[in-house]
Amino acid sequence: MLALSLAAFTALCVALRVPMADVHVYRAEGQAVLDGGDLYGFTVTEWELPATYPPFAALLFVPFALLPLAAVKVLFAAGNAALLAFLVHLSLRAAGRPGAARSLPVLCTATALGLWLEPVFQTLVFGQINLLLACLVLWDLGRPDGARGKGLAIGVAAGIKLTPAVFAVHLLLTGRVREGFTAVAGFAGTVVLGAAFLPGAGVDFWTRRLWETSRVGKAWIVDNQSLQGLVARLDHAAHPGLLWLVPAAVVALAGLLLARHVSLRYDDAWGVQLTAVTALLVSPISWSHHWVWCVPLIVLTWTTAGRARTALAAALTVLFTARSMWLLPKEGDLDLHLSWWQQPLASPYPLLGLVLLAAVPLCLRRTRPEPEPRRRAEPEDRQSGDPSGRSCASTIR
């Protein structure tokens, strides 16, 4: 299945002459570092794409500028396919299925099917780095609390692309203060490193380019599956202003608090998932390929949703495979003139995200009673030596 899936994907890319546009941007960033050029002054491809990541990311792209374009495209495609398998592995571990996480047939089958999920497919087609960032975050969060350097990978991921910084906030809110500050220190290290090698670009990015969200793209097009994109299309306005900012602030606060509640009371894997959904919702622009967090979401649903898990997981798989937003008329500014019945088709991911924030805590409350506080084992339990006489707390330990 995996071989057939990869072969079909390759044939489709060759037939459609997929440009992998973001690969061109990354190589251009690396070349700008080598040449000492203006990192934020160029555009590439027919779509005139600029650099939008912090200077630290450009340092990581330098090796790609030294390789032929065709070789870089092959590396990105193969690397993203491998990262998808690793993300499935990490998701199964987070869901408490270590046996399945080590099963080669399970990983191959899930990778073969996951390749066609719209966010994953778009990540490979564009040559994006979303799968890498998701793996860095999920691997780091999956390490035991107190592990040396836990949080550092989250900080590095945030240094490449700012959105993962929300997971440092999640660590702090859930009482993992040392890990949270390690993530902050890791992020600060990437800022210092970028400034050391590219001082001019560092000043330019952190004082100017960071606030120019228009450089990333138009917020109102259906490609943008964030809360701002949803509101802009509903309001038929390219710049929704406070109509978006106020709900975004409410969703950010409520989402992080709900994620904290779920992590501390029920299941940390679902808390992490709600944190990811919150970040995708409140980010000014979340392209559809940013929603690669659908992979752990589907895995969690398959493994923890009780009797309805098959139906729910199948529904999520259909939603993330349907590509409904691409079926709508979108030439010019048609995205701003969609009728009421087209709105759900244009914004499936942010609508799902809002539903998840409301439904997941309620579902976990109904299906999983809050854990009782641990108590010490009674002396007679320890003396008897009979496992059946041990307290619940000692059995758990």
VONUDO-381227 format. One record per residue (C-alpha): residue in one letter; x, y, z. Coordinates in steps of 0.001 Angstrom, whole numbers. Example, Ala and Ser with C-alpha at 12.3 -4.5 7.8 and 13.67 -1.06 7.14 Angstrom:
+----+---------+---------+---------+
! aa !       x !       y !       z !
+----+---------+---------+---------+
!  A !   12300 !   -4500 !    7800 !
!  S !   13670 !   -1060 !    7140 !
+----+---------+---------+---------+
% end
This chain:
+----+---------+---------+---------+
! aa !       x !       y !       z !
+----+---------+---------+---------+
!  M !       0 !       0 !       0 !
!  L !    2752 !    2424 !     865 !
!  A !    4660 !    1708 !   -2358 !
!  L !    1503 !    2156 !   -4442 !
!  S !     568 !    5346 !   -2621 !
!  L !    4014 !    6885 !   -3092 !
!  A !    4099 !    5818 !   -6738 !
!  A !     681 !    7372 !   -7372 !
!  F !    1705 !   10583 !   -5634 !
!  T !    4942 !   10792 !   -7655 !
!  A !    3122 !   10144 !  -10931 !
!  L !     565 !   12840 !  -10114 !
!  C !    3261 !   15389 !   -9283 !
!  V !    5134 !   14647 !  -12513 !
!  A !    1965 !   14770 !  -14614 !
!  L !     880 !   18094 !  -13104 !
!  R !    4438 !   19482 !  -13065 !
!  V !    4103 !   20439 !   -9417 !
!  P !    6501 !   23364 !   -8820 !
!  M !    7020 !   22861 !   -5044 !
!  A !    7022 !   26645 !   -4744 !
!  D !    8174 !   26876 !   -1125 !
!  V !   11324 !   24938 !   -1952 !
!  H !   12277 !   27831 !   -4240 !
!  V !   11797 !   30265 !   -1342 !
!  Y !   13921 !   28198 !    1028 !
!  R !   16770 !   27899 !   -1490 !
!  A !   16588 !   31628 !   -2166 !
!  E !   16835 !   32318 !    1577 !
!  G !   19894 !   30121 !    1846 !
!  Q !   21443 !   31826 !   -1186 !
!  A !   20756 !   35251 !     323 !
!  V !   22714 !   34208 !    3408 !
!  L !   25636 !   33012 !    1279 !
!  D !   25632 !   36135 !    -891 !
!  G !   25006 !   38596 !    1929 !
!  G !   21884 !   39836 !     158 !
!  D !   18680 !   41320 !    1535 !
!  L !   16866 !   38379 !    3107 !
!  Y !   13483 !   40089 !    2985 !
!  G !   13914 !   42049 !    -219 !
!  F !   13460 !   39329 !   -2856 !
!  T !   10544 !   37410 !   -4332 !
!  V !   10655 !   34164 !   -6315 !
!  T !    8398 !   32118 !   -8620 !
!  E !    5532 !   33469 !  -10699 !
!  W !    3588 !   34055 !   -7466 !
!  E !    6278 !   36488 !   -6212 !
!  L !    6752 !   34700 !   -2889 !
!  P !    8945 !   36461 !    -273 !
!  A !   10820 !   35131 !    2754 !
!  T !    8596 !   35184 !    5845 !
!  Y !   10478 !   33165 !    8489 !
!  P !   12936 !   34474 !   11134 !
!  P !   16631 !   34764 !   10159 !
!  F !   17453 !   31557 !   12062 !
!  A !   15435 !   29558 !    9529 !
!  A !   17449 !   31032 !    6670 !
!  L !   20642 !   29707 !    8270 !
!  L !   19158 !   26199 !    8212 !
!  F !   18304 !   26558 !    4518 !
!  V !   21895 !   27293 !    3450 !
!  P !   22711 !   23634 !    2550 !
!  F !   19784 !   23558 !     114 !
!  A !   21253 !   26506 !   -1797 !
!  L !   24331 !   24367 !   -2500 !
!  L !   22358 !   21542 !   -4117 !
!  P !   20612 !   21358 !   -7503 !
!  L !   16919 !   22272 !   -7391 !
!  A !   15805 !   18825 !   -8535 !
!  A !   17795 !   17149 !   -5752 !
!  V !   16289 !   19473 !   -3133 !
!  K !   12772 !   18683 !   -4350 !
!  V !   13434 !   14941 !   -4076 !
!  L !   14881 !   15411 !    -581 !
!  F !   11852 !   17398 !     553 !
!  A !    9362 !   14878 !    -870 !
!  A !   11149 !   11859 !     600 !
!  G !   11828 !   13621 !    3877 !
!  N !    8208 !   14666 !    4305 !
!  A !    7011 !   11126 !    3612 !
!  A !    9374 !    9834 !    6301 !
!  L !    8258 !   12594 !    8684 !
!  L !    4630 !   11590 !    8125 !
!  A !    5448 !    8055 !    9256 !
!  F !    7300 !    9459 !   12275 !
!  L !    4327 !   11703 !   13108 !
!  V !    2028 !    8661 !   13033 !
!  H !    4478 !    6870 !   15341 !
!  L !    4546 !    9806 !   17781 !
!  S !     747 !   10113 !   17643 !
!  L !     256 !    6442 !   18514 !
!  R !    2688 !    6770 !   21412 !
!  A !     850 !    9841 !   22675 !
!  A !   -2426 !    7936 !   22407 !
!  G !   -1043 !    5157 !   24634 !
!  R !    -568 !    2576 !   21866 !
!  P !    3184 !    1803 !   22015 !
!  G !    2703 !   -1590 !   20367 !
!  A !    1000 !     -77 !   17345 !
!  A !    3618 !    2700 !   17282 !
!  R !    6313 !      46 !   16755 !
!  S !    4335 !   -1979 !   14203 !
!  L !    5756 !   -1621 !   10700 !
!  P !    2503 !   -2704 !    8966 !
!  V !     524 !    -145 !   10976 !
!  L !    2976 !    2664 !   10208 !
!  C !    3166 !    1806 !    6509 !
!  T !    -614 !    1560 !    6145 !
!  A !   -1267 !    4785 !    8038 !
!  T !    1419 !    6613 !    6030 !
!  A !     -12 !    5334 !    2752 !
!  L !   -3466 !    6645 !    3664 !
!  G !   -2293 !    9792 !    5450 !
!  L !    -433 !   10941 !    2365 !
!  W !   -3788 !   11872 !     794 !
!  L !   -5095 !   13957 !    3674 !
!  E !   -5345 !   17455 !    2216 !
!  P !   -2990 !   19209 !    4706 !
!  V !    -363 !   16475 !    4324 !
!  F !    -741 !   16329 !     547 !
!  Q !    -394 !   20116 !     274 !
!  T !    2671 !   20076 !    2526 !
!  L !    4403 !   17658 !     149 !
!  V !    3191 !   19469 !   -2966 !
!  F !    4454 !   22856 !   -1747 !
!  G !    7630 !   21423 !    -208 !
!  Q !    6668 !   22804 !    3196 !
!  I !    8140 !   22152 !    6678 !
!  N !    4918 !   21691 !    8666 !
!  L !    5474 !   17980 !    9308 !
!  L !    8958 !   18682 !   10665 !
!  L !    7641 !   21264 !   13126 !
!  A !    4790 !   19000 !   14281 !
!  C !    7254 !   16147 !   14856 !
!  L !    9617 !   18377 !   16844 !
!  V !    6791 !   19533 !   19090 !
!  L !    5128 !   16152 !   19581 !
!  W !    8448 !   14361 !   20184 !
!  D !    9442 !   16958 !   22781 !
!  L !    6092 !   16850 !   24579 !
!  G !    6171 !   13043 !   24564 !
!  R !    9340 !   12943 !   26644 !
!  P !    8961 !   12357 !   30406 !
!  D !    8487 !   15438 !   32534 !
!  G !   11817 !   16363 !   34066 !
!  A !   13825 !   14874 !   31188 !
!  R !   16964 !   16845 !   30486 !
!  G !   16413 !   19494 !   27845 !
!  K !   12681 !   18900 !   27497 !
!  G !   11207 !   21981 !   25843 !
!  L !   14312 !   22775 !   23801 !
!  A !   12931 !   21272 !   20586 !
!  I !    9771 !   23368 !   20992 !
!  G !   11932 !   26478 !   21306 !
!  V !   13865 !   25561 !   18154 !
!  A !   10610 !   24921 !   16271 !
!  A !    9366 !   28372 !   17350 !
!  G !   12634 !   29867 !   16137 !
!  I !   11994 !   28442 !   12682 !
!  K !    8329 !   29398 !   12515 !
!  L !    6749 !   31366 !   15346 !
!  T !    3481 !   29457 !   15825 !
!  P !    4947 !   26531 !   17891 !
!  A !    5735 !   29055 !   20659 !
!  V !    2188 !   28462 !   21937 !
!  F !    3309 !   25064 !   23237 !
!  A !    5774 !   26784 !   25583 !
!  V !    2771 !   28629 !   27018 !
!  H !     991 !   25279 !   27376 !
!  L !    3935 !   23886 !   29351 !
!  L !    3883 !   26855 !   31705 !
!  L !     114 !   26715 !   32183 !
!  T !     247 !   23010 !   33055 !
!  G !    2849 !   23541 !   35767 !
!  R !    5883 !   22315 !   33830 !
!  V !    7736 !   25514 !   34522 !
!  R !   11278 !   24288 !   33934 !
!  E !   10301 !   22763 !   30588 !
!  G !    8443 !   25935 !   29633 !
!  F !   11408 !   28163 !   30390 !
!  T !   13691 !   25735 !   28551 !
!  A !   11501 !   26258 !   25485 !
!  V !   11722 !   30039 !   25963 !
!  A !   15495 !   29795 !   26300 !
!  G !   15711 !   27654 !   23172 !
!  F !   13695 !   30205 !   21228 !
!  A !   15843 !   33050 !   22571 !
!  G !   18920 !   31122 !   21464 !
!  T !   17635 !   30959 !   17888 !
!  V !   16998 !   34721 !   17941 !
!  V !   20540 !   35397 !   19183 !
!  L !   22053 !   32999 !   16644 !
!  G !   20135 !   34586 !   13786 !
!  A !   21165 !   38060 !   14927 !
!  A !   24805 !   37027 !   15251 !
!  F !   25055 !   35825 !   11640 !
!  L !   22464 !   38142 !   10093 !
!  P !   22281 !   41287 !   12267 !
!  G !   20613 !   43456 !    9628 !
!  A !   18000 !   40827 !    8795 !
!  G !   17375 !   40273 !   12498 !
!  V !   16586 !   43929 !   13118 !
!  D !   14472 !   44068 !    9956 !
!  F !   12411 !   40989 !   10860 !
!  W !   11747 !   41636 !   14552 !
!  T !   11009 !   45342 !   14184 !
!  R !    9216 !   45397 !   10830 !
!  R !    8574 !   42207 !    8878 !
!  L !    7026 !   40355 !   11820 !
!  W !    4046 !   42717 !   11762 !
!  E !    3533 !   42659 !    7990 !
!  T !    1065 !   39789 !    7783 !
!  S !     190 !   40855 !    4237 !
!  R !    3609 !   39518 !    3166 !
!  V !    2399 !   36019 !    3941 !
!  G !    -675 !   36323 !    1724 !
!  K !   -4270 !   37483 !    1549 !
!  A !   -6105 !   36572 !    4725 !
!  W !   -9537 !   36268 !    3109 !
!  I !   -8845 !   33600 !     481 !
!  V !  -10077 !   30049 !    1117 !
!  D !   -6485 !   28874 !    1449 !
!  N !   -6507 !   30566 !    4870 !
!  Q !   -8220 !   28228 !    7323 !
!  S !   -7829 !   30402 !   10409 !
!  L !  -10477 !   32244 !   12386 !
!  Q !   -9581 !   35461 !   10543 !
!  G !  -10175 !   33783 !    7186 !
!  L !  -13536 !   32471 !    8382 !
!  V !  -14658 !   35883 !    9680 !
!  A !  -13414 !   37737 !    6584 !
!  R !  -15380 !   35467 !    4261 !
!  L !  -18495 !   35596 !    6434 !
!  D !  -18320 !   39406 !    6604 !
!  H !  -17360 !   39727 !    2917 !
!  A !  -14560 !   42064 !    4050 !
!  A !  -10865 !   41771 !    3267 !
!  H !   -9941 !   43366 !    6620 !
!  P !  -12415 !   42315 !    9358 !
!  G !  -10524 !   44252 !   12066 !
!  L !  -12120 !   44083 !   15509 !
!  L !  -14731 !   41692 !   14163 !
!  W !  -11875 !   39167 !   14102 !
!  L !   -9532 !   40443 !   16829 !
!  V !  -12057 !   40234 !   19660 !
!  P !  -13204 !   36642 !   18925 !
!  A !   -9573 !   35659 !   18353 !
!  A !   -8590 !   36946 !   21803 !
!  V !  -11511 !   35099 !   23396 !
!  V !  -10677 !   31868 !   21545 !
!  A !   -6989 !   32160 !   22482 !
!  L !   -7736 !   32539 !   26187 !
!  A !  -10510 !   29940 !   26274 !
!  G !   -8568 !   27468 !   24142 !
!  L !   -5429 !   27571 !   26279 !
!  L !   -7423 !   27270 !   29503 !
!  L !   -9440 !   24353 !   28116 !
!  A !   -6233 !   22667 !   26980 !
!  R !   -4787 !   23122 !   30482 !
!  H !   -7932 !   21679 !   32069 !
!  V !   -7946 !   18651 !   29775 !
!  S !   -4220 !   17996 !   30253 !
!  L !   -4364 !   18169 !   34042 !
!  R !   -7681 !   16378 !   34590 !
!  Y !   -8086 !   13872 !   31774 !
!  D !   -5552 !   13327 !   28978 !
!  D !   -2429 !   15311 !   28129 !
!  A !   -2519 !   14100 !   24492 !
!  W !   -5904 !   15758 !   24004 !
!  G !   -4655 !   18857 !   25813 !
!  V !   -1787 !   19111 !   23344 !
!  Q !   -4228 !   18676 !   20479 !
!  L !   -6456 !   21487 !   21764 !
!  T !   -3380 !   23716 !   22079 !
!  A !   -2522 !   23042 !   18439 !
!  V !   -6092 !   23774 !   17353 !
!  T !   -6071 !   27030 !   19343 !
!  A !   -2846 !   28138 !   17658 !
!  L !   -4223 !   27349 !   14205 !
!  L !   -7432 !   29242 !   14913 !
!  V !   -5949 !   32460 !   16302 !
!  S !   -2984 !   32751 !   13952 !
!  P !   -3753 !   35521 !   11440 !
!  I !   -3047 !   33107 !    8608 !
!  S !   -3182 !   29312 !    8838 !
!  W !   -2907 !   27880 !    5356 !
!  S !   -4699 !   24585 !    4904 !
!  H !   -1358 !   22741 !    4891 !
!  H !    -645 !   24054 !    8400 !
!  W !   -3378 !   21692 !    9648 !
!  V !   -1093 !   18619 !    9558 !
!  W !   -2137 !   18279 !   13211 !
!  C !   -5071 !   16386 !   11690 !
!  V !   -2816 !   13307 !   11798 !
!  P !   -2569 !   13066 !   15620 !
!  L !   -6205 !   14202 !   15828 !
!  I !   -7400 !   11262 !   13719 !
!  V !   -5109 !    8834 !   15552 !
!  L !   -6393 !   10031 !   18935 !
!  T !   -9983 !    9678 !   17766 !
!  W !   -9394 !    6155 !   16466 !
!  T !   -7839 !    5061 !   19743 !
!  T !   -9749 !    6931 !   22454 !
!  A !  -13257 !    7840 !   21272 !
!  G !  -15080 !    4805 !   22717 !
!  R !  -17924 !    3172 !   20828 !
!  A !  -18282 !    5995 !   18346 !
!  R !  -14590 !    6101 !   17479 !
!  T !  -14944 !    4439 !   14069 !
!  A !  -17647 !    6828 !   12893 !
!  L !  -15914 !    9907 !   14314 !
!  A !  -12500 !    9001 !   12939 !
!  A !  -14013 !    8185 !    9538 !
!  A !  -15831 !   11536 !    9532 !
!  L !  -12594 !   13389 !   10342 !
!  T !  -10743 !   11484 !    7647 !
!  V !  -13407 !   12421 !    5085 !
!  L !  -13358 !   16070 !    6179 !
!  F !   -9577 !   16338 !    5827 !
!  T !   -9609 !   14492 !    2501 !
!  A !  -12613 !   16140 !     837 !
!  R !  -10835 !   19384 !    -189 !
!  S !  -14181 !   21180 !    -156 !
!  M !  -12546 !   24635 !    -147 !
!  W !  -10931 !   23948 !   -3522 !
!  L !  -14266 !   23108 !   -5139 !
!  L !  -15574 !   26662 !   -4757 !
!  P !  -15118 !   29525 !   -7256 !
!  K !  -12068 !   31476 !   -6121 !
!  E !  -10770 !   33478 !   -9069 !
!  G !  -10116 !   37111 !   -8245 !
!  D !  -12044 !   38126 !   -5139 !
!  L !  -14799 !   35515 !   -5424 !
!  D !  -13752 !   34201 !   -2006 !
!  L !  -15360 !   37341 !    -544 !
!  H !  -18675 !   36791 !   -2303 !
!  L !  -19617 !   33291 !   -1227 !
!  S !  -23240 !   32543 !    -419 !
!  W !  -24330 !   31284 !    2995 !
!  W !  -24406 !   27620 !    1976 !
!  Q !  -20856 !   27845 !     581 !
!  Q !  -19387 !   29211 !    3824 !
!  P !  -19053 !   25828 !    5615 !
!  L !  -17401 !   24384 !    2508 !
!  A !  -14967 !   27308 !    2427 !
!  S !  -13972 !   27041 !    6120 !
!  P !  -14151 !   23379 !    7198 !
!  Y !  -11037 !   23441 !    9396 !
!  P !  -11739 !   26510 !   11579 !
!  L !  -15345 !   25378 !   12050 !
!  L !  -14081 !   21955 !   13137 !
!  G !  -11563 !   23630 !   15449 !
!  L !  -14286 !   25593 !   17232 !
!  V !  -16352 !   22415 !   17610 !
!  L !  -13360 !   20565 !   19064 !
!  L !  -12692 !   23254 !   21675 !
!  A !  -16287 !   22996 !   22840 !
!  A !  -16860 !   19250 !   22499 !
!  V !  -13629 !   17528 !   23583 !
!  P !  -13714 !   18652 !   27254 !
!  L !  -17414 !   17711 !   27501 !
!  C !  -16874 !   14292 !   25907 !
!  L !  -13895 !   13513 !   28142 !
!  R !  -15886 !   14571 !   31195 !
!  R !  -18669 !   12145 !   30281 !
!  T !  -16457 !    9203 !   29325 !
!  R !  -13548 !    9597 !   31752 !
!  P !  -14101 !   10298 !   35443 !
!  E !  -11545 !   12605 !   36969 !
!  P !   -8708 !   10641 !   38579 !
!  E !   -8886 !   10356 !   42345 !
!  P !   -5988 !   11796 !   44342 !
!  R !   -3284 !    9259 !   45001 !
!  R !   -3012 !    7944 !   48535 !
!  R !    -263 !    6132 !   50326 !
!  A !    -446 !    2367 !   50677 !
!  E !   -1708 !    1173 !   54052 !
!  P !     812 !    -641 !   56305 !
!  E !   -1190 !   -3878 !   56238 !
!  D !   -1141 !   -3809 !   52458 !
!  R !    2636 !   -3642 !   52432 !
!  Q !    2964 !   -6387 !   55042 !
!  S !     593 !   -8856 !   53446 !
!  G !    2483 !   -9088 !   50187 !
!  D !    -805 !   -9891 !   48458 !
!  P !   -1097 !   -7849 !   45239 !
!  S !   -4871 !   -7899 !   45491 !
!  G !   -4651 !   -6133 !   48857 !
!  R !   -2572 !   -3208 !   47601 !
!  S !   -4079 !     217 !   47343 !
!  C !   -4994 !    1697 !   43986 !
!  A !   -2209 !    4227 !   44315 !
!  S !     501 !    1640 !   44907 !
!  T !    -770 !    -458 !   42023 !
!  I !    -583 !    2518 !   39693 !
!  R !    2970 !    3234 !   40843 !
+----+---------+---------+---------+
% end
